[in-house]
Amino acid sequence: MIRRALLALALLATPALAQDGPITSERATFRVTTLATGLEHPWGAAFLPDGSMLVTERPGRLRRVTPDGRVSAPLAGVPQVDASTQGGLLDVALAPDFSRTREVFFCQAAVVEGGSLTRLISARLSPGNDTLTAVRRILDITPAQASGRLHYGCRIAFGRDGHLFLSTGERNERARAQRLDDLAGKVIRLTRDGRVPADNPFAGRPGARPEIWSLGHRHPQGLAVNPWTGSLWEAEHGPRGGDEINVIRGGQNYGWPVVSHGREYWGPRISRDTSAPNVTDAIHVWVPSVSPSGIAFYDGAAFPGWQRSLFVAALNAPGLVRLTTDGDRVTGEERLLWGRARLRNVVVGPDGRVFLLTDAPDAAILRLDPA
């Protein structure tokens, strides 16, 4: 009941955000502008070269949002998704050479024989930005699961070498996160066409899936490359407490469910241990939870005081977290717009302004402008 009441309060508060005057934070003063409304549970966003955004809606639609906030009709060619519980059309990312190839990558929930799974697909965006063509399945996160539509993970990031990283949830089946013959509860690393890079840590190891880059993840909904160090950072939902920020290294085990700072929803600790041999510790932990979703490093010009920050969209408690960083360390935390709206994703625009996707049946895209 308490959780539902908090959610209702967050949803009701969303439109009011844009009516606030200037908001002064530790390092910047900004205003909140509502860019677009009428989206149903938007999940992923990626900026096109013309400054418009591709935005996914979890029920299975892809839309284009122009810089002045006009929302297009659903694009044609989007593959069918399993839009139940936490599943649907989730993340979207442009290929690093999108301007030449028009290639786009998506992560979604899909129904297959034996149940549901996380799926990575690629497609090409038409010159008119209204149709997907050459839709191709890159990877299914197998084995499929017969019950439960939870913990898909589903964020995409590209490394400096052009290889693709994909986060996968353990589908609320904890043991899957530690199994090397199972792609759930992992960070995956592939070439863009789905091949396994020769230097993946488990390539050639008997009984292990060679696509695996790291293991021991619960429900990672944030993935981004640190522009100053080149390292991969991940944000991960804990259970009741124990949300994490991790720096992801190849071959490392991040511990779930062997170690955790969190508790079962009914009270007991998940594990007696918060650290263990052969487990890589998180660099930042939240107890109680903030339910982190999308993340974005800030290296824009619009807010000089926010340089070298990592923004984290938070679902519960709802708001925006700004982490200060030094190399691959978190050095501080500031909470913005706290308690105002569930945020599914945060992206930085070409001009350095910050865009927030609220999470609601009738959701908005909010823009943070310098005041």
C-alpha positions in Angstrom: 0.0 0.0 0.0 2.8 2.4 0.9 4.6 1.7 -2.4 1.4 2.3 -4.4 0.7 5.5 -2.6 4.3 6.8 -3.4 3.9 5.8 -7.0 0.5 7.7 -7.3 2.1 10.8 -5.7 5.0 10.6 -8.1 2.7 10.3 -11.2 0.6 13.2 -10.1 3.6 15.4 -9.5 5.0 15.0 -13.0 3.2 17.9 -14.8 4.1 20.3 -11.9 7.8 20.0 -12.5 7.7 22.4 -15.4 5.9 25.1 -13.4 8.8 25.5 -11.0 11.0 28.6 -11.2 14.8 28.4 -11.2 16.1 25.5 -9.1 19.6 26.0 -7.5 21.7 22.8 -7.0 25.2 22.5 -5.6 26.8 23.2 -9.0 24.2 24.7 -11.3 20.9 26.6 -11.5 18.3 25.2 -13.9 14.7 25.3 -15.0 12.6 22.3 -15.8 10.7 22.4 -19.2 8.2 19.9 -20.4 9.4 19.0 -23.9 6.7 16.4 -24.8 3.8 14.6 -23.2 1.5 11.7 -24.0 4.0 8.9 -24.1 3.2 5.5 -22.5 6.0 4.3 -20.3 9.0 5.6 -22.4 12.1 3.6 -21.7 15.0 4.3 -24.1 16.1 7.4 -26.0 18.8 8.2 -28.5 19.5 11.5 -30.3 19.6 11.6 -34.1 22.0 13.8 -36.0 19.2 16.4 -36.6 18.7 16.9 -32.9 15.5 14.9 -32.7 15.1 11.8 -30.5 14.1 8.2 -31.0 12.1 7.2 -28.0 10.9 3.7 -27.2 7.6 3.1 -25.4 7.4 -0.1 -23.4 4.2 -1.4 -25.0 6.1 -1.8 -28.3 6.1 1.6 -30.1 9.0 3.7 -31.4 8.5 7.4 -31.9 10.5 10.4 -33.0 10.4 13.5 -30.9 11.5 16.7 -32.6 13.6 19.4 -30.8 10.4 21.5 -30.4 8.6 18.6 -28.7 6.4 17.2 -31.5 5.8 13.5 -31.1 5.5 11.4 -34.3 3.1 8.6 -35.1 4.6 5.2 -34.3 7.4 4.2 -36.7 6.7 1.3 -39.0 8.6 -1.9 -38.9 9.0 -2.3 -35.2 9.1 -6.1 -34.3 6.5 -7.5 -32.0 7.4 -7.5 -28.3 6.2 -9.2 -25.1 4.7 -6.1 -23.4 3.7 -7.7 -20.1 4.8 -6.9 -16.5 8.4 -5.4 -16.9 8.8 -6.6 -20.6 8.3 -4.7 -23.8 10.3 -2.5 -26.2 13.1 -1.3 -23.9 16.5 0.3 -24.9 17.5 1.9 -28.2 21.1 2.9 -29.2 22.5 4.3 -32.5 25.6 2.7 -34.0 28.7 4.8 -33.6 28.7 5.3 -37.4 24.9 5.9 -37.7 25.3 8.9 -40.0 26.8 6.6 -42.6 25.0 3.2 -41.9 21.6 4.3 -40.4 22.0 1.3 -38.1 20.0 1.2 -34.8 20.1 -1.4 -32.0 17.2 -2.3 -29.7 16.7 -4.5 -26.7 13.3 -6.0 -26.1 11.4 -8.8 -24.3 10.2 -11.5 -26.7 8.1 -14.7 -26.5 9.7 -17.9 -27.9 9.0 -21.6 -27.5 9.6 -22.3 -23.8 8.8 -18.9 -22.5 10.1 -15.3 -22.7 13.6 -13.9 -23.0 15.6 -10.7 -23.6 16.4 -10.1 -27.2 18.9 -7.8 -29.0 18.0 -6.7 -32.5 19.4 -4.4 -35.1 17.6 -2.5 -37.9 18.2 0.4 -40.3 16.3 3.7 -40.0 14.8 5.0 -43.2 16.0 8.3 -44.6 12.7 9.8 -43.7 13.1 8.6 -40.1 9.7 6.9 -40.1 10.4 3.2 -40.9 12.7 0.4 -39.7 14.1 -1.9 -42.3 16.5 -4.8 -42.4 15.3 -5.9 -38.9 17.6 -8.7 -37.7 17.9 -10.7 -34.5 21.4 -10.4 -33.1 21.2 -12.5 -29.9 18.6 -14.2 -27.6 19.4 -14.3 -23.9 18.9 -18.0 -23.5 17.6 -20.2 -22.0 14.0 -18.9 -22.2 12.1 -18.7 -19.0 8.6 -20.2 -18.7 7.3 -18.1 -15.9 7.7 -14.5 -14.7 8.1 -11.4 -16.8 10.7 -9.6 -14.6 14.3 -8.4 -14.6 15.1 -8.2 -18.3 18.0 -5.7 -17.8 18.2 -4.4 -21.4 20.6 -1.5 -21.7 23.0 -1.1 -24.6 26.3 0.8 -24.8 29.2 0.9 -27.2 32.8 0.7 -26.1 35.7 2.8 -27.5 36.6 -0.2 -29.7 33.2 -0.2 -31.3 32.1 -3.5 -29.6 28.6 -3.6 -28.2 27.7 -4.2 -24.5 24.3 -5.4 -23.4 23.1 -5.8 -19.8 20.8 -8.7 -18.9 18.8 -9.3 -15.8 18.6 -12.7 -14.0 14.8 -12.8 -14.6 14.2 -13.1 -10.9 15.9 -16.5 -10.9 18.9 -15.7 -8.7 21.0 -18.8 -9.5 21.1 -17.8 -13.2 23.4 -14.8 -12.5 26.2 -17.2 -11.4 25.9 -19.8 -14.2 28.4 -19.5 -17.0 26.2 -21.6 -19.3 23.4 -19.0 -19.0 23.3 -15.5 -20.5 21.0 -14.1 -17.8 22.3 -11.8 -15.1 25.3 -10.8 -17.1 26.9 -8.1 -19.2 27.4 -9.3 -22.7 30.1 -8.2 -25.2 29.7 -8.7 -29.0 30.8 -7.3 -32.3 28.0 -5.3 -33.9 27.1 -8.2 -36.2 26.7 -10.6 -33.2 30.1 -12.3 -33.3 32.1 -13.0 -30.2 35.3 -11.0 -29.9 38.4 -13.2 -29.6 39.5 -11.4 -26.3 36.2 -12.0 -24.4 37.2 -13.6 -21.1 35.3 -16.8 -21.4 35.8 -17.4 -25.1 37.1 -21.0 -25.5 36.3 -22.0 -22.0 34.4 -25.4 -21.9 30.9 -25.0 -20.5 30.8 -21.2 -20.6 29.0 -18.9 -23.0 31.6 -16.9 -24.8 29.4 -13.8 -25.1 29.7 -13.2 -21.3 31.8 -10.2 -20.3 30.9 -10.2 -16.6 28.5 -12.1 -14.3 26.7 -11.8 -11.0 24.2 -9.1 -11.9 20.6 -8.8 -10.6 18.7 -6.3 -12.7 21.1 -3.8 -14.5 19.1 -1.0 -16.1 21.9 1.5 -16.5 25.0 1.2 -18.8 27.4 3.9 -19.9 31.0 4.3 -20.9 33.0 6.8 -18.9 34.2 9.4 -21.4 37.3 10.2 -19.4 38.6 6.7 -18.6 36.9 4.5 -21.2 35.6 2.1 -18.6 32.1 0.7 -18.6 29.8 1.7 -15.7 26.6 -0.1 -14.7 23.7 0.7 -12.4 21.9 -2.3 -10.9 18.7 -2.7 -8.9 19.1 -4.5 -5.6 16.2 -6.0 -3.8 15.1 -4.1 -0.7 18.3 -1.9 -0.5 21.6 -2.8 -2.1 21.3 -0.9 -5.4 24.7 -0.6 -6.9 27.0 1.3 -9.3 29.7 -1.0 -10.7 32.7 -0.4 -12.9 32.5 -3.4 -15.2 35.7 -5.3 -16.0 36.0 -8.3 -18.3 35.8 -11.7 -16.4 34.8 -10.2 -13.1 32.0 -11.6 -10.8 29.9 -8.9 -9.2 28.4 -11.2 -6.6 24.7 -11.5 -6.9 23.2 -13.3 -5.0 26.3 -14.6 -3.2 26.9 -11.1 -1.6 24.4 -8.3 -1.3 23.7 -5.2 0.8 20.0 -5.8 0.3 17.2 -7.7 2.1 14.3 -9.9 1.1 11.2 -7.8 0.7 9.8 -9.5 3.8 12.8 -8.6 5.9 15.8 -11.1 6.2 19.2 -10.3 4.7 19.9 -11.8 1.2 23.4 -12.8 2.3 25.4 -12.5 5.5 28.2 -11.1 3.3 28.6 -7.8 1.5 32.0 -8.7 0.1 33.8 -12.0 -0.6 36.9 -13.3 -2.2 36.8 -13.4 -6.0 33.9 -10.9 -6.0 34.3 -7.3 -7.3 32.7 -4.8 -5.0 30.4 -2.1 -6.1 31.9 1.4 -6.1 28.7 3.0 -4.8 25.7 1.4 -2.9 22.3 2.7 -1.9 20.6 1.5 1.3 17.7 2.2 1.2 17.0 1.8 -2.5 16.6 4.5 -5.1 15.8 1.9 -7.9 18.4 3.2 -10.5 17.5 2.9 -14.1 19.2 4.8 -17.0 22.5 6.5 -16.5 24.4 9.2 -18.4 27.8 10.8 -17.9 27.8 14.6 -18.2 30.5 16.2 -20.4 28.3 19.0 -22.0 28.8 22.7 -22.1 25.4 23.9 -20.9 26.2 23.2 -17.2 29.9 23.6 -16.6 29.5 22.9 -12.9 28.1 19.4 -13.7 31.1 18.3 -15.7 32.4 14.8 -14.7 29.1 13.9 -13.1 27.1 10.7 -13.6 23.4 11.2 -13.7 21.2 8.3 -12.5 17.4 8.2 -13.2 15.7 6.9 -10.0 12.3 5.2 -9.8 11.8 4.8 -6.1 12.4 7.1 -4.3 11.7 9.0 -7.5 14.1 11.7 -8.7 17.5 12.4 -10.3 20.8 11.5 -8.6 24.0 13.3 -9.6 27.2 11.5 -8.6 30.4 13.4 -8.7 33.3 11.3 -10.1 37.1 11.2 -10.1 38.4 8.7 -12.6 36.6 5.5 -11.8 35.6 6.6 -8.3 32.4 8.2 -7.0 33.3 11.1 -4.7 29.9 12.6 -3.8 26.1 12.5 -4.3 23.4 15.1 -4.9 19.7 14.4 -5.2 17.6 16.6 -7.6 13.8 16.9 -8.1 13.5 14.4 -5.3 10.1 12.8 -4.7 8.7 14.5 -7.8 8.4 11.9 -10.5 9.6 8.4 -11.3 12.4 8.7 -13.9 13.2 5.8 -16.2 16.0 7.3 -18.2 18.3 10.3 -18.5 20.2 11.4 -21.6 22.4 14.3 -22.5 21.5 16.3 -25.6 23.9 17.5 -28.3 23.9 21.0 -26.7 24.5 19.8 -23.2 21.0 20.1 -21.9 19.7 17.1 -19.8 16.6 15.2 -20.8 14.5 13.0 -18.4 12.0 10.3 -19.4 9.3 10.0 -16.7 7.8 6.6 -16.1 4.0 6.6 -16.2 1.1 5.6 -18.4 0.8 9.2 -19.5 4.5 10.2 -19.3 6.5 13.2 -20.2 10.0 14.1 -21.5 11.4 16.8 -19.3 14.4 19.1 -20.2 16.7 20.8 -17.8 17.7 24.2 -19.1 20.3 26.6 -17.7 18.5 29.3 -15.7 
